[in-house]
């Protein structure tokens, strides 16, 4: 099974919307529309995710999932991803060693669900799955920082920073790179 997340070098808006209060709203404001997408590789199938809309909409569920995986050795949860271009449900179960995701693909940009339906299950080491999210969280933190958002304005920004700090390794595409280098 193959899962990784490629974050690329998206452009940031570098502008702060003073009305933003949620992490989702701040992320939407911090990224411009026409920039690189994040690419999620699911069993060797590339799924593009917009930073401005998909990732901003998914962030609460991403953090909830990563927090559960970090805090609990065993468990089950379900995520109903609702962005228009990433509409699917993940039934997730895990042990201290492994994560298993059974996915019900419904609508993915580019009609990719027709291909993804053929590979609905993903099983990999728990630490590897968690590590794949580190670079994405870093890119979000970088965008928010460049736009001058802070923990006093944005609810759950502390949660984002805490989850990020507790991910010990980089994903496979970034394993050799330091988060401090650009």
PyMOL commands that set and color helices and strands:
alter all, ss='L'
color gray80, all
select helices_A, chain A and resi 23-30+51-71+109-111+113-119+126-132+134-146+157-165
alter helices_A, ss='H'
color red, helices_A
select strands_A, chain A and resi 3-6+38-42+45-49+75-81+86-94+98-108+121-125
alter strands_A, ss='S'
color yellow, strands_A
deselect
rebuild
show_as cartoon
